[in-house]
Amino acid sequence: MVLDRKARIQRTRQGPVSTVRGKGKAEALRPASGSPPPTHDPLRANDPVIYDLVEKEGRRQQDTLQLIAAENRCSPAVLAALGSVVQDKTTEGFVGQRYHGGCEVVDRIETLAVERAKQTFRAQYANVQPHCGTTANHIVFNAVLHPGDRILSLGLDQGGHVSHGAQVSATHAVYDIAQYGVNRQTFLLDYEAIEAQAVKCQPQLIICGATAYSRTLDFARFRRIAERVDAYLLADISHIAGLVIAGLHPSPINEAHFTTTSTYKSGGPRGGLILMGRDHNRPIRAGKTHRPLWDHLNKTTFPGVQGTPQLNNIAAKAVFFLETLTAAYKSRQLAIRENAGALAGCLIDRGFEVLTGGTDNHMILLDVTQFSPGLTGVVAQRCLEACGIIVNMNRLPYDRKGQSVTSGIRLGTPIVTHSGMQMAHMAEIADLLHSVLTQVKPVSDTSFHLDDRFIQTTRDAVCGLCRRFPIV
Ligand SMILES: *Cc1c(COP(=O)(O)O)cnc(C)c1O
């Protein structure tokens, strides 16, 4: 989000604050905080078209309700590091083993990023070079597996991530994939069933971690399963890393051999991260010799999977990890989880089917087909978007609808919480969702009718709510 924040705040102040009927006056007038906006004059001068689109994206983010569980908002300081001259430095390899000159400054940046990542996750090893969460996973696969080796992971249609072995992924093309699911009745992981499957299929790597699962993961149990079949364990905590940092979800760092995460879902820059705890020094065979796992992982990062690190992105990660060490970051994680619990409760009160009856994290999965006849995930996503409410359709476990239709939507509270919304505002959000999904008339699995005046009134109400919480 690279918008001229000052312009956005001014717009908010002049704008429809007065249209908020009766409530939220104090919120509406809350002073903007944060560092001064980065100037975008060179962008405006050189490329007015992109400048205008960047502005428009900023306005979209301010004036619509962001409920995508995989999104968050980074700080102006993180944005400043991303847009800095560090972007222009090229090198290869890790600190102390660079292949280009002139690295004395970026070496300090990467060292700080690593030290802060280790501190925030209480890890023994951190690798801040992965370009994204998917690549972080591929680096681990490349480190411990040979082509054709077997991975046991949560299926895509059960809440797993594409990179864990979905048919369409490179993981599936290179490795032999076996997948576990959730219990058909409870939609919860069934550890006994996973253990039985592991014993039967003898994987070399087990992956735990999900992209659509709203309950706590038992990493210690996964480790016992991995030990029993002599497999490595990878915990992918992309969605829940913020909760892990804040101590609001058990940490996998000393349970899994490897922990991976994307860094944007927890409020940092886009990018990936690999961490290790007590297993970081464990030897692994590399050709004719053995190396410690951490050293092996560096070598399989570069030149194994990636080329040059994005050093501006690594600087931004360092800034973000410093933020995660603050009490403010930790209390925000608690608020995210409390808001998700409150929103789930409000939705259940209004007749929605929430999978597993609630949530332990920042995410809520709704079965919209149970709410009204003919409603599908894609219709819900599109009619909500028409009204300014941004969610994503999501396949649910054992979903009878295809992946471009789906029975569900997934909601998340990181951005609304970051904006300053509290538990009381979750009722307003639930009312908006209820009102739109009651009003919409599905015509087919993918099309619907919704009254134009209703759309306009709801858009105005959504915009009014969002502008009480200006992006700063
Ligand atoms: C989002 C996500 C990823 C992918 O991260 P990218 O940085 O988008 O590649 C990987 N694993 C899980 C579980 C995720 O939720």
The ligand as a Gaussian input file, in Angstrom:
#p B3LYP/6-31G(d) Opt

LIG

0 1
 C       -0.273000     -17.826000       2.490000
 C        0.351000     -19.140000       2.742000
 C        1.530000     -19.505000       2.085000
 C        2.090000     -18.732000       0.911000
 O        2.729000     -17.613000       1.161000
 P        3.177000     -16.705000      -0.110000
 O        4.125000     -15.757000       0.532000
 O        1.928000     -16.096000      -0.632000
 O        3.813000     -17.611000      -1.089000
 C        2.128000     -20.709000       2.423000
 N        1.579000     -21.506000       3.344000
 C        0.436000     -21.211000       3.988000
 C       -0.121000     -22.143000       5.004000
 C       -0.222000     -20.013000       3.692000
 O       -1.366000     -19.712000       4.306000

